[in-house]
Amino acid sequence: MPKFNLMNIFFSRYINSLVYGANDGIITTFAVVASAAGANLESTTIIILGVANLLADGFSMGSSSYLSQKSENDVSLAQGKDSHEQPLKQGVVTFVAFVIAGALPLIPFIFSVDRVFLVSVLATGLAFFVIGGARAFVTKRSFFISGLEMLLIGGIASAIAYGAGWGIESLISGMN
């Protein structure tokens, strides 16, 4: 007899919103952190930009998730089909996943740890891998492969952000 697992039901139902929100939260917040670190900005500035990103982009992601699901529901209704998806819940799950996962790259800056950027890079990489791997609990794919997939995609985005910050800062510094 199958075991009733409320968490598995929740993750199965909201896997799209959880992964979408968490992945984008980590990527965009770390992009802010990496580009600001690449430009040699102060930790206080990085925290301000990071928190602003968490709130504004998190809300944008959550509301986009809501509108997307609502649009899908409207299409289903127009086609005479019934939809049981709840757009508001999808939007809230996306927002919460974004904020929680997106906060991880900022934590080392908030607590002023030694080698703050290196710790942020490691925390971000670990978050990508663990969140990506956690998908395996509902997809039945390999934890390692799922984690590696998200780590690779997030790592590429992070490297682009760091390079952009470093390159723009170098260009501006060279002009002065």
VOMAR-147794 format. One record per residue: residue in one letter; x, y, z of N, C-alpha, C in turn. Coordinates in steps of 0.1 Angstrom, whole numbers, plus 5000, padded with zeros to 4 digits. Layout:
N
aXYZXYZXYZ...
This chain:
176
m500849885000500050005000500950125000p500750224991501550344990501450435003k502550485007502550575018502150715014f501250775022500750905020501851005024n502351085015503451175018502951315014l502651395023502151535020503151615013m504451605017505551685011505651644996n505651514994505751464980504651514971i503451524976502251574969502551724966f502951794976503251944975504251964964f505451894965506451914956506051874942s505351764941504851724927503951824921r503051884929502051974924502752114920y503752154928504352284926505852274921i506252164916507652144912508052254902n507152284892507552394882507752524889s506852564898507052694904508252694914l508452584921509552574930510952584923v511052504912512352514905512552644898y511452694891511552814884511952934893g511252944905511553044914512853034921a513252914925514552894932515652924923n515652864911516652874901516853024897d515853094894515953234890516353314902g515853284914516353364926517853354928i518353234927519753214929520553284918i520153264905520853314894520853474894t519653534896519653674895520253744907t520153684919520753744930522253734929f522653614925524153594924524653674912a523853704902524353784891524553924897v523753974905523954104912525254104920v525353994928526553984937527753974929a527753884919528953864910529353984902s528354054896528754174889529254284898a528654294909529054404919530454364924a530654244927532054204932533054214921g532654184909533554204897533954344895a533054434899533254584898533854644911n534254554920534854594933533954694941l532654664941531754754949531854704964e531554794973531554764988530454654991s530654585002529654485006528354545009t528354665015527054735018526254755005t526854794995526254824982525754694976i526454584978526054454973524854404980i524754424993523654385001522354464997i522554594995521454684991520854634977l521754614968521354574955520754434955g521354344963520854214964519454204970v519254274981517854274987516854334978a517254444971516254514962515954414951n516954334946516654234936515754124941l515954084953515153974959513654014959l513454134964512054184965511354214952a512054294944511454344931511354224921d512454154919512454044909511653934914g511653904927510853804933509353824931f508953954933507553984930507253974915s508154014907507954004893507753854888m508653774894508553634890507253574895g506853604908505653554914504453594906s504353724903503253774895503153724881s504353704875504353644861503853504862s504253424872503753294874502253284875y501753384883500353394885499653424872l500053524865499453564852499553454842s500653384841500853274832499853154835q499753114848498853014851497353054849k497053184852495653234850495353234835s496353264827496153264812495853124807e496653024813496452884809495052834813n494652874825493252844830492152904821d492353034817491453094808491353024794v492452984789492452914776491752774778s491952704789491252584791489752604792l489352704799487952734800487352774787a488052854778487552894765487452764756q488252664759488152544751487152444757g486452484767485452394773485952294783k487252314787487852224796487852284810d487952204820488052254834489452254839s489852354845491252364851491152374866h491952294873491952294888493152364893e493952424884495252484889494852614896q495652654906495352774914496452874912p496152974903497253074899497853144911l497053184921497653254932498553174940k498253044942499252954949500452934941q500352924928501552904920502453034921g501853144921502553274922503253284935v502553254946503153264959504253164961v504153044956505152944957506452994949t506253044937507353104930508053214937f507253304943507853414950508653364962v508053284970508753234982510053154979a509953064969511152994964512253084959f511853194952512753294947513453354959v512753404969513353484980514253394988i513753274992514553185000515853144994a515753094982516953044974517753164970g517153274966517953394962518753454973a518253434986518953494997520353435000l520553304995521753234998523053304994p523053354982524353424978524653554986l523653614993523853735001524253705015i523953595020524253565034525653585038p526653545031528053575035528353725036f527753805027527953955028527254015040i526053955044525354005056526153985068f526853865069527553825081529053865080s529453935070530853975068531853875071v531753755064532653645066533953675059d535053615063536353625055536153565041r536853615032536753575018535353565013v534653675015533153685014532753635000f533453684989532953644976533153494973l534253444978534553294976533453214984v533053254996532053185003530653194996s530453314991529153334983529153244971v530253234964530353144952530053004956l530752954967530552814972529052794976a528552894984527152874988526152874976t526452954966525652954954525752824947g526952774945527152644938526452534945l526652534958525952424966524452434965a523952554965522452574964521952524950f522652564940522352514926522252364926f523352304931523452154931522352084939v522152134951521152074960519752094955i519352214951518052234946517752164933g518752164924518652084912518551934915g519351884924519251744928517951704935a517351804942516051774949514951744940r515051784927514051754917513951604916a514951534919514951384917513951314926f513551384937512651314946511251304939v510951394930509651384923509751344908t510951354903511051324888511651184887k512251124897512850994897514050994888r514651104885515851114878517051104888s518251094883519351084892519551214900f519751214913520051334921521251404916f522351324913523651384909523451454895i522851384886522651444872521851564873s520751564880519751674882520551794888g521251764898522051874905523151934896l523851844889524851894880524251974869e523151944864522452014853522152164858m521652174870521252304875522552384878l523552314884524852384887525552434874l525452354864526152394851525452524845i524152514845523352624839523552754848g523452734861523552854870525052904869g525952814868527352854868527752934855i527152904844527352974832526753124833a525553124839524953264841525753344851s526253284861527053344871528353404865a529053324857530253364851530053484841i528953474834528553594825528453714833a527753704845527453824853528753884859y529653794864530953834870531753904859g531853844847532553904836532054034832a530754054832530154174828530554284838g530454254851530754354861532254394860w533154294859534554314858534854394845g534254354834534554424821534054564821i532854594826532354734827533154814836e533454764848534254844857535654874851s536254774844537554794838537454904827l536354904819536154994809536055134814i535155144825534955274831536255334837s536955244844538155284851539255334841g539255264829540155294819539855434812m538655474813538255604808538655724816n538855694829539155804839540655824840
